Amino acid sequence: MVSSFLMVSAGGIFSRTWSKRPRSLLARLRLAAIRHLGPMVFLIIVVIGFMRGGIASPYEAAAVGVFGALIVSALRGSLT
């Protein structure tokens, strides 16, 4: 996910087709990408951090990830 965001950002900076677009459009696209990818990247960092920090076993860290995903989906309004 992070690599796709970086590819979009780098493509937006160095590509001729993207450079013809107004700067405000590029800023809005980047902000939209961060808004959509941010919570998922945060969940990945939290789960791996719990395991690497010795706070939780992989099973417990997975449960934290599931709980976090439920919260993110509830905040986005996509929890059905």
MMTF fields as JSON, N, C-alpha, C and O atoms, coordinates in Angstrom:
{
  "mmtfVersion": "1.0.0",
  "mmtfProducer": "UNKNOWN",
  "numBonds": 319,
  "numAtoms": 320,
  "numGroups": 80,
  "numChains": 1,
  "numModels": 1,
  "chainsPerModel": [1],
  "groupsPerChain": [80],
  "chainIdList": ["A"],
  "bondAtomList": [4, 2, 8, 6, 12, 10, 16, 14, 20, 18, 24, 22, 28, 26, 32, 30, 36, 34, 40, 38, 44, 42, 48, 46, 52, 50, 56, 54, 60, 58, 64, 62, 68, 66, 72, 70, 76, 74, 80, 78, 84, 82, 88, 86, 92, 90, 96, 94, 100, 98, 104, 102, 108, 106, 112, 110, 116, 114, 120, 118, 124, 122, 128, 126, 132, 130, 136, 134, 140, 138, 144, 142, 148, 146, 152, 150, 156, 154, 160, 158, 164, 162, 168, 166, 172, 170, 176, 174, 180, 178, 184, 182, 188, 186, 192, 190, 196, 194, 200, 198, 204, 202, 208, 206, 212, 210, 216, 214, 220, 218, 224, 222, 228, 226, 232, 230, 236, 234, 240, 238, 244, 242, 248, 246, 252, 250, 256, 254, 260, 258, 264, 262, 268, 266, 272, 270, 276, 274, 280, 278, 284, 282, 288, 286, 292, 290, 296, 294, 300, 298, 304, 302, 308, 306, 312, 310, 316, 314],
  "bondOrderList": [1, 1, 1, 1, 1, 1, 1, 1, 1, 1, 1, 1, 1, 1, 1, 1, 1, 1, 1, 1, 1, 1, 1, 1, 1, 1, 1, 1, 1, 1, 1, 1, 1, 1, 1, 1, 1, 1, 1, 1, 1, 1, 1, 1, 1, 1, 1, 1, 1, 1, 1, 1, 1, 1, 1, 1, 1, 1, 1, 1, 1, 1, 1, 1, 1, 1, 1, 1, 1, 1, 1, 1, 1, 1, 1, 1, 1, 1, 1],
  "groupList": [{"groupName": "MET", "atomNameList": ["N", "CA", "C", "O"], "elementList": ["N", "C", "C", "O"], "formalChargeList": [0, 0, 0, 0], "bondAtomList": [1, 0, 2, 1, 3, 2], "bondOrderList": [1, 1, 2], "singleLetterCode": "M", "chemCompType": "L-PEPTIDE LINKING"}, {"groupName": "VAL", "atomNameList": ["N", "CA", "C", "O"], "elementList": ["N", "C", "C", "O"], "formalChargeList": [0, 0, 0, 0], "bondAtomList": [1, 0, 2, 1, 3, 2], "bondOrderList": [1, 1, 2], "singleLetterCode": "V", "chemCompType": "L-PEPTIDE LINKING"}, {"groupName": "SER", "atomNameList": ["N", "CA", "C", "O"], "elementList": ["N", "C", "C", "O"], "formalChargeList": [0, 0, 0, 0], "bondAtomList": [1, 0, 2, 1, 3, 2], "bondOrderList": [1, 1, 2], "singleLetterCode": "S", "chemCompType": "L-PEPTIDE LINKING"}, {"groupName": "PHE", "atomNameList": ["N", "CA", "C", "O"], "elementList": ["N", "C", "C", "O"], "formalChargeList": [0, 0, 0, 0], "bondAtomList": [1, 0, 2, 1, 3, 2], "bondOrderList": [1, 1, 2], "singleLetterCode": "F", "chemCompType": "L-PEPTIDE LINKING"}, {"groupName": "LEU", "atomNameList": ["N", "CA", "C", "O"], "elementList": ["N", "C", "C", "O"], "formalChargeList": [0, 0, 0, 0], "bondAtomList": [1, 0, 2, 1, 3, 2], "bondOrderList": [1, 1, 2], "singleLetterCode": "L", "chemCompType": "L-PEPTIDE LINKING"}, {"groupName": "ALA", "atomNameList": ["N", "CA", "C", "O"], "elementList": ["N", "C", "C", "O"], "formalChargeList": [0, 0, 0, 0], "bondAtomList": [1, 0, 2, 1, 3, 2], "bondOrderList": [1, 1, 2], "singleLetterCode": "A", "chemCompType": "L-PEPTIDE LINKING"}, {"groupName": "GLY", "atomNameList": ["N", "CA", "C", "O"], "elementList": ["N", "C", "C", "O"], "formalChargeList": [0, 0, 0, 0], "bondAtomList": [1, 0, 2, 1, 3, 2], "bondOrderList": [1, 1, 2], "singleLetterCode": "G", "chemCompType": "PEPTIDE LINKING"}, {"groupName": "ILE", "atomNameList": ["N", "CA", "C", "O"], "elementList": ["N", "C", "C", "O"], "formalChargeList": [0, 0, 0, 0], "bondAtomList": [1, 0, 2, 1, 3, 2], "bondOrderList": [1, 1, 2], "singleLetterCode": "I", "chemCompType": "L-PEPTIDE LINKING"}, {"groupName": "ARG", "atomNameList": ["N", "CA", "C", "O"], "elementList": ["N", "C", "C", "O"], "formalChargeList": [0, 0, 0, 0], "bondAtomList": [1, 0, 2, 1, 3, 2], "bondOrderList": [1, 1, 2], "singleLetterCode": "R", "chemCompType": "L-PEPTIDE LINKING"}, {"groupName": "THR", "atomNameList": ["N", "CA", "C", "O"], "elementList": ["N", "C", "C", "O"], "formalChargeList": [0, 0, 0, 0], "bondAtomList": [1, 0, 2, 1, 3, 2], "bondOrderList": [1, 1, 2], "singleLetterCode": "T", "chemCompType": "L-PEPTIDE LINKING"}, {"groupName": "TRP", "atomNameList": ["N", "CA", "C", "O"], "elementList": ["N", "C", "C", "O"], "formalChargeList": [0, 0, 0, 0], "bondAtomList": [1, 0, 2, 1, 3, 2], "bondOrderList": [1, 1, 2], "singleLetterCode": "W", "chemCompType": "L-PEPTIDE LINKING"}, {"groupName": "LYS", "atomNameList": ["N", "CA", "C", "O"], "elementList": ["N", "C", "C", "O"], "formalChargeList": [0, 0, 0, 0], "bondAtomList": [1, 0, 2, 1, 3, 2], "bondOrderList": [1, 1, 2], "singleLetterCode": "K", "chemCompType": "L-PEPTIDE LINKING"}, {"groupName": "PRO", "atomNameList": ["N", "CA", "C", "O"], "elementList": ["N", "C", "C", "O"], "formalChargeList": [0, 0, 0, 0], "bondAtomList": [1, 0, 2, 1, 3, 2], "bondOrderList": [1, 1, 2], "singleLetterCode": "P", "chemCompType": "L-PEPTIDE LINKING"}, {"groupName": "HIS", "atomNameList": ["N", "CA", "C", "O"], "elementList": ["N", "C", "C", "O"], "formalChargeList": [0, 0, 0, 0], "bondAtomList": [1, 0, 2, 1, 3, 2], "bondOrderList": [1, 1, 2], "singleLetterCode": "H", "chemCompType": "L-PEPTIDE LINKING"}, {"groupName": "TYR", "atomNameList": ["N", "CA", "C", "O"], "elementList": ["N", "C", "C", "O"], "formalChargeList": [0, 0, 0, 0], "bondAtomList": [1, 0, 2, 1, 3, 2], "bondOrderList": [1, 1, 2], "singleLetterCode": "Y", "chemCompType": "L-PEPTIDE LINKING"}, {"groupName": "GLU", "atomNameList": ["N", "CA", "C", "O"], "elementList": ["N", "C", "C", "O"], "formalChargeList": [0, 0, 0, 0], "bondAtomList": [1, 0, 2, 1, 3, 2], "bondOrderList": [1, 1, 2], "singleLetterCode": "E", "chemCompType": "L-PEPTIDE LINKING"}],
  "groupTypeList": [0, 1, 2, 2, 3, 4, 0, 1, 2, 5, 6, 6, 7, 3, 2, 8, 9, 10, 2, 11, 8, 12, 8, 2, 4, 4, 5, 8, 4, 8, 4, 5, 5, 7, 8, 13, 4, 6, 12, 0, 1, 3, 4, 7, 7, 1, 1, 7, 6, 3, 0, 8, 6, 6, 7, 5, 2, 12, 14, 15, 5, 5, 5, 1, 6, 1, 3, 6, 5, 4, 7, 1, 2, 5, 4, 8, 6, 2, 4, 9],
  "groupIdList": [1, 2, 3, 4, 5, 6, 7, 8, 9, 10, 11, 12, 13, 14, 15, 16, 17, 18, 19, 20, 21, 22, 23, 24, 25, 26, 27, 28, 29, 30, 31, 32, 33, 34, 35, 36, 37, 38, 39, 40, 41, 42, 43, 44, 45, 46, 47, 48, 49, 50, 51, 52, 53, 54, 55, 56, 57, 58, 59, 60, 61, 62, 63, 64, 65, 66, 67, 68, 69, 70, 71, 72, 73, 74, 75, 76, 77, 78, 79, 80],
  "secStructList": [7, 2, 2, 2, 2, 2, 2, 2, 2, 2, 2, 2, 2, 2, 7, 2, 2, 2, 2, 6, 1, 7, 2, 2, 2, 2, 2, 2, 2, 2, 2, 2, 2, 2, 2, 2, 2, 2, 2, 2, 2, 2, 2, 2, 2, 2, 2, 2, 2, 2, 2, 2, 6, 6, 1, 1, 7, 2, 2, 2, 2, 2, 2, 2, 2, 2, 2, 2, 2, 2, 2, 2, 2, 2, 2, 2, 6, 7, 7, 7],
  "xCoordList": [0.813, 0.0, 0.858, 0.598, 1.885, 2.762, 3.498, 3.673, 3.93, 4.662, 3.766, 4.243, 2.484, 1.592, 1.402, 1.318, 1.334, 1.226, 2.47, 2.376, 3.652, 4.891, 5.002, 5.518, 4.524, 4.555, 3.65, 4.011, 2.483, 1.581, 2.211, 2.132, 2.836, 3.473, 4.639, 4.761, 5.503, 6.65, 6.185, 6.752, 5.165, 4.635, 4.053, 4.168, 3.435, 2.866, 3.917, 3.68, 5.072, 6.132, 6.886, 7.201, 7.177, 8.078, 7.395, 8.052, 6.143, 5.463, 5.039, 4.624, 5.142, 4.739, 3.231, 2.751, 2.483, 1.026, 0.496, -0.475, 1.119, 0.667, 1.128, 0.443, 2.268, 2.786, 1.966, 2.065, 1.153, 0.309, -0.945, -1.637, -1.228, -2.414, -2.108, -0.953, -3.122, -2.888, -2.396, -2.728, -1.619, -1.05, -2.128, -1.957, -3.215, -4.272, -4.879, -5.267, -4.968, -5.491, -4.534, -4.97, -3.234, -2.252, -2.312, -2.224, -2.46, -2.543, -3.79, -3.74, -4.907, -6.136, -6.02, -6.534, -5.345, -5.156, -4.272, -4.551, -3.214, -2.324, -3.036, -2.881, -3.806, -4.559, -5.581, -5.785, -6.222, -7.178, -6.477, -7.008, -5.287, -4.535, -4.134, -4.229, -3.694, -3.308, -4.532, -4.453, -5.662, -6.882, -7.36, -7.893, -7.17, -7.619, -6.599, -6.979, -5.325, -4.295, -3.841, -3.328, -4.023, -3.53, -3.977, -3.134, -5.277, -5.72, -5.181, -4.868, -5.075, -4.565, -3.077, -2.622, -2.328, -0.904, -0.727, 0.153, -1.562, -1.516, -1.788, -1.108, -2.783, -3.085, -1.912, -1.582, -1.295, -0.146, 0.983, 1.596, 1.259, 2.338, 2.023, 2.91, 0.764, 0.382, 0.532, 1.083, 0.045, 0.109, 1.556, 1.929, 2.36, 3.77, 4.498, 5.361, 4.146, 4.761, 4.444, 5.303, 3.208, 2.84, 3.659, 4.105, 3.854, 4.614, 6.099, 6.734, 6.655, 8.092, 8.422, 9.506, 7.504, 7.736, 7.549, 7.846, 7.063, 6.854, 5.613, 5.439, 4.762, 3.541, 2.521, 1.787, 2.478, 1.46, 2.05, 2.994, 1.47, 1.835, 1.197, 0.346, 1.585, 0.968, -0.558, -1.256, -1.077, -2.53, -3.195, -4.238, -2.599, -3.161, -3.037, -3.944, -1.922, -1.746, -2.759, -3.251, -3.073, -4.097, -5.457, -6.233, -5.739, -7.003, -7.046, -8.095, -5.921, -5.853, -6.097, -6.788, -5.532, -5.745, -7.191, -7.707, -7.848, -9.264, -10.103, -11.002, -9.81, -10.543, -10.322, -11.263, -9.091, -8.8, -9.504, -9.992, -9.561, -10.259, -11.755, -12.381, -12.325, -13.741, -13.98, -14.972, -13.07, -13.206, -13.078, -13.859, -12.096, -11.909, -13.134, -13.597, -13.656, -14.83, -16.055, -16.889, -16.177, -17.305, -17.175, -18.174, -15.954, -15.758, -15.993, -16.451, -15.679, -15.906, -17.366, -17.785, -18.125, -19.53, -19.755, -20.815, -18.771, -18.91, -19.128, -19.062, -19.385, -19.637, -21.107, -22.007, -21.327, -22.718, -23.026, -24.147],
  "yCoordList": [-1.184, 0.0, 1.25, 2.205, 1.223, 2.384, 2.553, 3.672, 1.438, 1.545, 2.103, 2.862, 1.749, 2.305, 3.801, 4.551, 4.244, 5.676, 6.401, 7.473, 5.82, 6.449, 6.475, 7.436, 5.428, 5.408, 6.494, 7.149, 6.689, 7.736, 9.1, 9.977, 9.283, 10.564, 10.828, 11.923, 9.827, 10.001, 10.178, 10.981, 9.441, 9.596, 10.979, 11.553, 11.509, 12.844, 13.922, 14.963, 13.69, 14.687, 14.635, 15.678, 13.444, 13.309, 13.071, 13.164, 12.778, 12.48, 13.77, 14.729, 13.791, 14.974, 15.172, 16.304, 14.075, 14.226, 14.749, 15.505, 14.357, 14.831, 16.257, 17.013, 16.635, 17.976, 19.049, 20.222, 18.68, 19.66, 19.987, 20.964, 19.167, 19.419, 20.505, 20.685, 21.22, 22.261, 21.673, 20.54, 22.441, 21.972, 21.641, 20.723, 22.36, 22.091, 20.706, 20.044, 20.262, 18.937, 17.868, 16.867, 18.076, 17.124, 17.037, 15.951, 18.171, 18.179, 17.439, 16.703, 17.627, 16.929, 15.427, 14.641, 15.017, 13.592, 12.947, 11.841, 13.638, 13.108, 13.03, 12.053, 14.042, 14.028, 12.898, 12.257, 12.652, 11.55, 10.209, 9.308, 10.071, 8.823, 8.602, 7.482, 9.64, 9.525, 9.192, 8.378, 9.823, 9.593, 8.145, 7.577, 7.551, 6.175, 5.155, 4.101, 5.451, 4.487, 4.652, 3.707, 5.821, 6.106, 5.139, 4.618, 4.877, 3.959, 2.541, 1.876, 2.083, 0.723, 0.629, -0.358, 1.649, 1.672, 1.733, 1.072, 2.524, 2.598, 1.235, 0.846, 0.503, -0.829, -1.787, -2.547, -1.752, -2.625, -2.31, -3.218, -1.033, -0.625, -1.041, -1.496, -0.889, -1.268, -2.766, -3.195, -3.571, -5.022, -5.498, -6.296, -5.022, -5.432, -4.898, -5.574, -3.687, -3.115, -3.909, -4.081, -4.395, -5.226, -6.51, -6.946, -7.112, -8.368, -8.12, -8.835, -7.106, -6.836, -6.327, -6.594, -5.606, -5.073, -6.096, -5.818, -7.27, -8.303, -8.08, -8.718, -7.188, -6.895, -8.005, -8.351, -8.564, -9.566, -10.644, -10.408, -11.826, -12.91, -12.616, -11.731, -13.331, -13.085, -13.228, -12.473, -14.189, -14.352, -13.161, -12.688, -12.681, -11.524, -10.263, -9.431, -10.117, -8.959, -8.997, -7.954, -10.2, -10.323, -9.88, -9.248, -10.206, -9.774, -8.254, -7.645, -7.641, -6.177, -5.591, -4.582, -6.224, -5.764, -5.861, -4.962, -6.947, -7.111, -6.062, -5.467, -5.839, -4.823, -3.441, -2.657, -3.146, -1.866, -1.724, -0.644, -2.802, -2.766, -2.527, -1.825, -3.108, -2.854, -1.39, -0.798, -0.818, 0.598, 1.48, 2.414, 1.186, 1.981, 1.887, 2.899, 0.688, 0.542, 1.214, 1.751, 1.195, 1.89, 3.398, 4.079, 3.934, 5.365, 5.809, 6.926, 4.936, 5.261, 5.058, 5.519, 4.386, 4.146, 2.977, 2.868, 2.104, 0.961, -0.349, -1.424, -0.267, -1.458, -1.839, -1.079, -3.04, -3.461, -4.695, -5.203],
  "zCoordList": [0.0, 0.0, 0.0, -0.731, 0.832, 0.904, -0.413, -0.895, -0.996, -2.258, -3.36, -4.205, -3.374, -4.397, -4.194, -5.167, -2.941, -2.67, -3.138, -3.735, -2.872, -3.306, -4.822, -5.392, -5.474, -6.936, -7.508, -8.486, -6.91, -7.377, -7.144, -8.004, -5.983, -5.687, -6.624, -7.174, -6.809, -7.694, -9.132, -9.873, -9.528, -10.873, -11.081, -12.164, -10.055, -10.151, -10.255, -10.868, -9.667, -9.699, -11.021, -11.594, -11.508, -12.634, -13.98, -15.017, -13.994, -15.246, -15.95, -15.298, -17.266, -18.022, -17.995, -17.933, -18.042, -18.065, -16.735, -16.705, -15.657, -14.347, -14.096, -13.406, -14.64, -14.359, -15.057, -14.696, -16.055, -16.73, -15.928, -16.211, -14.932, -14.112, -13.085, -12.698, -12.648, -11.639, -10.315, -9.965, -9.602, -8.339, -7.322, -6.52, -7.341, -6.362, -6.585, -5.623, -7.838, -8.131, -7.61, -7.041, -7.802, -7.294, -5.774, -5.202, -5.134, -3.674, -3.207, -2.222, -3.904, -3.522, -3.747, -2.951, -4.829, -5.083, -4.025, -3.561, -3.651, -2.611, -1.27, -0.537, -0.952, 0.303, 0.316, 1.347, -0.819, -0.903, -0.735, -0.085, -1.318, -1.168, 0.281, 0.783, 0.955, 2.367, 3.214, 4.134, 2.901, 3.68, 3.545, 4.497, 2.373, 2.167, 2.664, 3.174, 2.523, 2.913, 4.361, 4.96, 4.918, 6.261, 7.337, 8.066, 7.469, 8.521, 8.355, 9.342, 7.129, 6.909, 7.23, 7.809, 6.855, 7.189, 8.7, 9.253, 9.369, 10.825, 11.456, 12.406, 10.936, 11.474, 11.296, 12.206, 10.142, 9.892, 10.856, 11.418, 11.05, 11.96, 13.391, 14.113, 13.809, 15.174, 15.385, 16.398, 14.435, 14.587, 14.615, 15.475, 13.696, 13.678, 14.907, 15.468, 15.319, 16.52, 17.771, 18.636, 17.872, 19.022, 19.053, 20.114, 17.883, 17.845, 18.084, 18.859, 17.417, 17.568, 18.968, 19.488, 19.569, 20.902, 22.007, 23.169, 21.658, 22.659, 23.503, 24.541, 23.066, 23.824, 23.635, 24.561, 22.419, 22.109, 21.212, 20.458, 21.314, 20.401, 19.044, 18.95, 18.001, 16.692, 16.708, 16.031, 17.473, 17.543, 18.217, 17.766, 19.286, 19.98, 19.131, 19.118, 18.423, 17.546, 16.405, 15.975, 15.912, 14.874, 15.409, 14.692, 16.651, 17.253, 17.378, 17.167, 17.719, 17.779, 16.393, 16.256, 15.365, 14.003, 13.569, 12.906, 13.938, 13.602, 14.316, 13.721, 15.579, 16.336, 15.722, 15.597, 15.344, 14.696, 13.359, 13.027, 12.588, 11.304, 11.497, 10.703, 12.546, 12.848, 13.189, 12.766, 13.951, 14.314, 13.076, 12.896, 12.22, 11.004, 10.104, 9.578, 9.925, 9.061, 9.673, 8.944, 10.989, 11.637, 11.466, 11.231, 11.579, 11.405, 9.968, 9.726, 9.013, 7.604, 7.201, 6.14, 8.026, 7.718, 6.783, 6.167, 6.671, 5.767, 6.519, 5.923, 7.809, 8.606, 8.451, 8.809, 7.906, 7.691, 8.523, 8.481]
}
